[in-house]
Amino acid sequence: MSLGYKIERPQKERLDAIARNAGVSSAVLIEKMLDHLELTDQGIPVWWEPLPRDGELPIDSA
Protein backbone atom coordinates (compact mmCIF):
# COMPACT_ATOMS: atom_id res chain seq x y z
CA MET A 1 0.00 0.00 0.00
CA SER A 2 1.34 3.39 -0.92
CA LEU A 3 1.28 5.95 1.89
CA GLY A 4 1.49 9.16 -0.10
CA TYR A 5 2.89 11.25 2.77
CA LYS A 6 5.22 14.16 2.18
CA ILE A 7 8.22 14.62 4.47
CA GLU A 8 11.19 16.95 4.43
CA ARG A 9 13.99 15.87 2.10
CA PRO A 10 16.64 15.51 4.85
CA GLN A 11 14.34 13.18 6.80
CA LYS A 12 13.64 11.08 3.69
CA GLU A 13 17.35 10.86 2.92
CA ARG A 14 18.04 9.82 6.53
CA LEU A 15 15.32 7.15 6.35
CA ASP A 16 16.72 5.83 3.09
CA ALA A 17 20.28 5.75 4.46
CA ILE A 18 19.24 3.86 7.60
CA ALA A 19 17.26 1.37 5.52
CA ARG A 20 20.18 0.93 3.13
CA ASN A 21 22.55 0.32 6.07
CA ALA A 22 20.13 -2.33 7.39
CA GLY A 23 19.87 -3.94 3.96
CA VAL A 24 16.12 -3.36 3.62
CA SER A 25 13.80 -0.99 1.81
CA SER A 26 12.53 2.19 3.42
CA ALA A 27 9.06 0.62 3.53
CA VAL A 28 10.35 -2.39 5.51
CA LEU A 29 12.16 -0.04 7.89
CA ILE A 30 8.94 1.93 8.53
CA GLU A 31 7.03 -1.32 9.17
CA LYS A 32 9.68 -2.49 11.65
CA MET A 33 9.72 0.89 13.41
CA LEU A 34 5.94 0.70 13.86
CA ASP A 35 6.21 -2.89 15.12
CA HIS A 36 8.63 -1.72 17.83
CA LEU A 37 7.16 1.69 18.67
CA GLU A 38 6.52 1.95 22.42
CA LEU A 39 3.20 3.64 23.20
CA THR A 40 1.69 5.17 26.34
CA ASP A 41 -1.72 4.30 27.74
CA GLN A 42 -3.01 7.13 25.54
CA GLY A 43 -1.84 5.30 22.41
CA ILE A 44 0.88 7.83 21.54
CA PRO A 45 4.69 7.39 21.46
CA VAL A 46 6.33 7.56 24.89
CA TRP A 47 8.48 10.49 23.71
CA TRP A 48 5.44 12.53 22.59
CA GLU A 49 3.93 15.28 24.77
CA PRO A 50 1.09 13.68 26.81
CA LEU A 51 -2.42 14.54 25.70
CA PRO A 52 -4.70 16.50 28.05
CA ARG A 53 -6.61 14.26 30.41
CA ASP A 54 -9.66 16.50 30.81
CA GLY A 55 -12.55 14.63 32.34
CA GLU A 56 -10.37 11.88 33.80
CA LEU A 57 -10.19 11.41 37.53
CA PRO A 58 -6.67 11.37 39.02
CA ILE A 59 -5.45 8.06 40.40
CA ASP A 60 -4.15 8.33 43.96
CA SER A 61 -0.80 6.53 44.05
CA ALA A 62 -0.61 6.48 47.88
C-alpha positions in Angstrom: 0.0 0.0 0.0 1.3 3.4 -0.9 1.3 5.9 1.9 1.5 9.2 -0.1 2.9 11.2 2.8 5.2 14.2 2.2 8.2 14.6 4.5 11.2 17.0 4.4 14.0 15.9 2.1 16.6 15.5 4.8 14.3 13.2 6.8 13.6 11.1 3.7 17.4 10.9 2.9 18.0 9.8 6.5 15.3 7.1 6.4 16.7 5.8 3.1 20.3 5.8 4.5 19.2 3.9 7.6 17.3 1.4 5.5 20.2 0.9 3.1 22.5 0.3 6.1 20.1 -2.3 7.4 19.9 -3.9 4.0 16.1 -3.4 3.6 13.8 -1.0 1.8 12.5 2.2 3.4 9.1 0.6 3.5 10.3 -2.4 5.5 12.2 0.0 7.9 8.9 1.9 8.5 7.0 -1.3 9.2 9.7 -2.5 11.7 9.7 0.9 13.4 5.9 0.7 13.9 6.2 -2.9 15.1 8.6 -1.7 17.8 7.2 1.7 18.7 6.5 1.9 22.4 3.2 3.6 23.2 1.7 5.2 26.3 -1.7 4.3 27.7 -3.0 7.1 25.5 -1.8 5.3 22.4 0.9 7.8 21.5 4.7 7.4 21.5 6.3 7.6 24.9 8.5 10.5 23.7 5.4 12.5 22.6 3.9 15.3 24.8 1.1 13.7 26.8 -2.4 14.5 25.7 -4.7 16.5 28.0 -6.6 14.3 30.4 -9.7 16.5 30.8 -12.6 14.6 32.3 -10.4 11.9 33.8 -10.2 11.4 37.5 -6.7 11.4 39.0 -5.5 8.1 40.4 -4.2 8.3 44.0 -0.8 6.5 44.0 -0.6 6.5 47.9 
